[in-house]
């Protein structure tokens, strides 16, 4: 298991800065983290049940709660607070940021939703 060396919320830029033991470093937007929440509300209960998140451009982070030695719970200011971001999942979100974000924006476009600039 690759553990993060640093998890830091930079409120001014509304990003979560992450650095891992393997040298991977990434700044993830809070919108991205909210839209890719590991919760059942977002992921569904199985393949094909994912719920496209819309209108999360201005969501901010209220709190980061450590969960044991393996995850954090992110509490967003839109009331969303379910789903545990394991070290493995955060690492995956960092590694695939460009791909996942591009795919998400394409799905938004296909759905007819126009993103408001944060």
Order of alpha helices (4+ residues) and beta strands (2+ residues): beta-beta-beta-alpha-alpha-beta-beta-beta-alpha-alpha
